[in-house]
């Protein structure tokens, strides 16, 4: 049985149980069969594939990434039903494109696939949002936007999630971001103290974060009356 065949756990498990892979090759190991399926389905939109330390990476066309990820999620032969992460990578070499990365898992088939889109520097840093496919993409895409400046077209509420909305120093994980920031430390402190933390959250977010009970009484009264505190 190939290590990519379907494996069931619990009461549905067969006699053999999943085990940790050993002696994994650095490169040129067996690819996740989803890579071949993608190439057959989407042709030239799948630009290349790599297998590094047993993990399959597929590079796809920027314009078709939403269509590709939607197919991986919906097709019965794939069932990538779990979005583990959305992130980005910028390399020090100025000629190397920025990469947007989706980490996808198929729980029924016990498969992992890393999907990448390359965005050349000097061009708009934008890709399609996958929020309509995975609701978990909401905060993941916001963090990627906050740290790298990637615009996710179609995201319902794309705003900063770690830095405050009026943060003016850029995107902290980009290579052009100065280690000490673009402003003096006194100016950074002044800007931080000037922020209104209420403006960053809706009542729904505060409730989800279990922070509502810890708010000052006057703020709780205003929120309970429906006063708008977010954008």
C-alpha positions as CSV (number, residue, x, y, z in Angstrom):
1,X,0.0,0.0,0.0
2,X,1.3,3.4,-1.0
3,X,1.7,5.9,1.9
4,X,-0.8,8.1,0.0
5,X,-3.6,5.6,0.0
6,X,-6.6,6.4,2.1
7,X,-6.1,5.5,5.8
8,X,-9.0,5.3,8.2
9,X,-8.7,5.7,12.0
10,X,-10.8,4.8,15.0
11,X,-13.5,2.1,14.5
12,X,-13.1,2.3,10.7
13,X,-9.3,1.6,10.9
14,X,-7.9,-1.4,9.1
15,X,-5.3,-3.7,10.8
16,X,-2.4,-1.4,9.9
17,X,-2.1,1.9,11.7
18,X,-0.4,5.1,10.4
19,X,3.2,5.4,11.4
20,X,5.9,8.1,11.3
21,X,7.8,8.1,8.0
22,X,11.5,7.3,8.3
23,X,14.6,7.9,6.1
24,X,12.7,10.5,4.0
25,X,14.6,11.7,1.0
26,X,15.6,15.3,0.7
27,X,14.4,15.6,-2.9
28,X,12.9,13.5,-5.7
29,X,10.8,11.4,-3.3
30,X,7.3,10.1,-4.3
31,X,5.0,13.1,-4.9
32,X,1.6,13.4,-3.4
33,X,-0.8,12.0,-6.1
34,X,-2.7,15.3,-5.9
35,X,0.1,17.0,-7.9
36,X,-0.4,14.7,-10.9
37,X,-4.2,15.1,-10.6
38,X,-3.8,18.9,-10.6
39,X,-1.5,18.8,-13.7
40,X,-4.0,16.7,-15.5
41,X,-7.0,18.9,-14.5
42,X,-5.4,22.3,-14.9
43,X,-2.6,21.8,-17.4
44,X,-0.3,24.9,-17.8
45,X,-1.9,26.6,-14.7
46,X,0.3,24.2,-12.7
47,X,3.7,25.6,-13.3
48,X,5.9,23.1,-11.5
49,X,6.1,20.8,-8.5
50,X,8.7,19.9,-6.0
51,X,9.0,17.3,-3.2
52,X,11.2,18.4,-0.4
53,X,11.6,16.2,2.7
54,X,8.6,14.2,1.7
55,X,6.3,17.3,1.3
56,X,4.8,18.1,-2.1
57,X,4.8,21.7,-3.3
58,X,2.9,22.9,-6.4
59,X,3.4,26.3,-8.0
60,X,0.2,27.5,-9.7
61,X,-0.9,30.4,-11.8
62,X,-1.9,33.5,-9.8
63,X,-5.1,34.0,-11.8
64,X,-6.4,30.5,-11.2
65,X,-5.4,29.8,-7.6
66,X,-8.9,30.3,-6.3
67,X,-10.3,27.8,-8.9
68,X,-7.5,25.3,-8.1
69,X,-8.0,25.4,-4.3
70,X,-11.7,25.2,-4.7
71,X,-11.3,22.0,-6.7
72,X,-8.9,20.6,-4.2
73,X,-11.5,21.3,-1.5
74,X,-14.6,20.0,-3.4
75,X,-13.5,17.1,-5.5
76,X,-14.3,13.7,-4.0
77,X,-10.9,12.4,-5.0
78,X,-9.1,15.2,-3.1
79,X,-11.1,16.4,-0.2
80,X,-8.7,19.0,1.2
81,X,-11.0,19.9,3.9
82,X,-8.6,21.7,6.3
83,X,-6.7,24.9,5.7
84,X,-3.8,24.8,8.1
85,X,-2.2,28.2,7.2
86,X,-2.0,31.0,4.7
87,X,1.4,32.8,4.8
88,X,4.0,34.4,2.6
89,X,7.8,34.2,2.0
90,X,10.1,37.0,0.8
91,X,13.7,36.0,-0.1
92,X,16.6,38.3,0.3
93,X,17.4,38.2,-3.4
94,X,15.6,41.1,-5.0
95,X,15.0,39.2,-8.2
96,X,13.2,36.3,-6.5
97,X,9.4,36.8,-6.4
98,X,7.4,37.0,-3.1
99,X,5.6,33.7,-2.5
100,X,2.1,33.3,-1.1
101,X,1.6,29.9,0.5
102,X,-1.4,27.8,1.4
103,X,-1.0,24.7,3.6
104,X,-3.8,22.3,2.8
105,X,-4.6,19.0,4.5
106,X,-7.0,16.2,3.4
107,X,-8.1,14.6,6.6
108,X,-9.9,11.7,4.8
109,X,-6.9,10.8,2.7
110,X,-4.2,11.9,5.2
111,X,-2.5,14.1,2.6
112,X,-0.6,17.4,2.9
113,X,-0.1,19.8,0.0
114,X,1.6,23.1,-0.1
115,X,0.3,25.4,-2.8
116,X,2.3,28.4,-3.9
117,X,1.8,31.5,-6.1
118,X,4.8,33.7,-7.0
119,X,4.3,37.5,-7.1
120,X,7.1,39.4,-8.9
121,X,8.3,42.4,-7.0
122,X,7.3,45.7,-8.4
123,X,3.9,44.4,-9.3
124,X,0.7,44.5,-7.3
125,X,0.9,42.1,-4.3
126,X,-2.6,40.6,-4.7
127,X,-4.2,37.2,-4.9
128,X,-7.8,35.9,-4.6
129,X,-9.1,35.3,-1.1
130,X,-10.2,31.7,-0.3
131,X,-12.5,32.9,2.5
132,X,-15.5,31.6,0.6
133,X,-13.9,28.1,0.6
134,X,-12.5,28.1,4.1
135,X,-13.9,30.4,6.7
136,X,-10.7,29.9,8.7
137,X,-8.9,32.0,6.1
138,X,-10.4,35.1,7.6
139,X,-7.8,35.8,10.3
140,X,-5.0,34.0,8.4
141,X,-5.4,36.3,5.4
142,X,-5.6,39.3,7.6
143,X,-2.3,38.4,9.3
144,X,-0.6,37.8,5.9
145,X,-1.9,41.2,4.8
146,X,-0.7,42.9,8.1
147,X,2.8,41.4,8.0
148,X,3.5,41.2,4.2
149,X,1.1,43.6,2.6
150,X,-0.6,40.9,0.4
151,X,-4.0,42.0,-0.8
152,X,-6.6,39.2,-0.8
153,X,-9.3,40.2,-3.3
154,X,-12.7,39.3,-2.1
155,X,-11.9,39.1,1.6
156,X,-14.9,40.6,3.5
157,X,-12.9,42.5,6.1
158,X,-9.3,42.9,5.1
159,X,-7.6,45.0,7.8
160,X,-4.7,44.7,10.2
161,X,-5.0,42.2,12.9
162,X,-1.7,42.5,14.9
163,X,-0.7,46.1,14.3
164,X,-3.2,49.0,14.7
165,X,-5.1,50.2,11.7
166,X,-3.2,53.5,11.4
167,X,0.2,51.8,11.6
168,X,2.4,53.7,9.2
169,X,5.7,51.9,9.2
170,X,4.9,49.3,6.5
171,X,4.8,45.6,6.7
172,X,7.0,44.1,9.5
173,X,8.0,40.8,7.7
174,X,9.0,42.4,4.4
175,X,12.8,42.5,3.8
176,X,12.7,46.3,3.3
177,X,11.4,46.8,6.8
178,X,14.1,48.4,9.1
179,X,14.8,46.5,12.3
180,X,14.4,49.6,14.4
181,X,11.3,50.9,12.5
182,X,11.0,54.0,10.4
183,X,10.2,56.3,13.3
184,X,12.1,57.1,16.4
185,X,11.3,55.0,19.5
186,X,9.6,58.1,21.1
187,X,7.4,58.5,18.0
188,X,6.6,54.8,18.0
189,X,5.6,55.1,21.7
190,X,3.5,58.2,21.0
191,X,1.6,56.5,18.2
192,X,1.0,53.4,20.3
193,X,-0.4,55.4,23.2
194,X,-2.6,57.4,20.9
195,X,-4.5,54.4,19.6
196,X,-8.0,53.6,20.7
197,X,-8.1,49.8,21.1
198,X,-12.0,49.8,21.0
199,X,-11.8,50.8,17.3
200,X,-10.1,47.5,16.4
201,X,-12.9,45.1,17.5
202,X,-16.6,44.5,17.0
203,X,-18.7,43.3,19.8
204,X,-18.8,39.8,18.2
205,X,-14.9,39.7,18.2
206,X,-14.8,40.8,21.8
207,X,-17.2,38.1,22.7
208,X,-15.3,35.4,20.8
209,X,-12.1,36.4,22.5
210,X,-13.8,36.2,25.9
211,X,-12.6,39.8,26.5
212,X,-16.0,41.4,26.9
213,X,-16.3,40.6,30.7
214,X,-13.0,42.3,31.3
215,X,-13.9,45.6,29.7
216,X,-14.5,48.7,31.8
217,X,-18.2,49.1,32.9
218,X,-18.8,52.2,30.8
219,X,-17.5,50.5,27.6
220,X,-19.7,47.4,28.3
221,X,-22.8,49.7,28.7
222,X,-22.1,51.4,25.4
223,X,-21.5,48.1,23.6
224,X,-24.7,46.5,25.1
225,X,-26.7,49.5,23.6
226,X,-25.4,48.7,20.2
227,X,-22.9,51.6,19.9
228,X,-20.6,51.0,17.0
229,X,-17.0,50.7,18.1
230,X,-15.3,49.1,15.0
231,X,-14.9,50.4,11.5
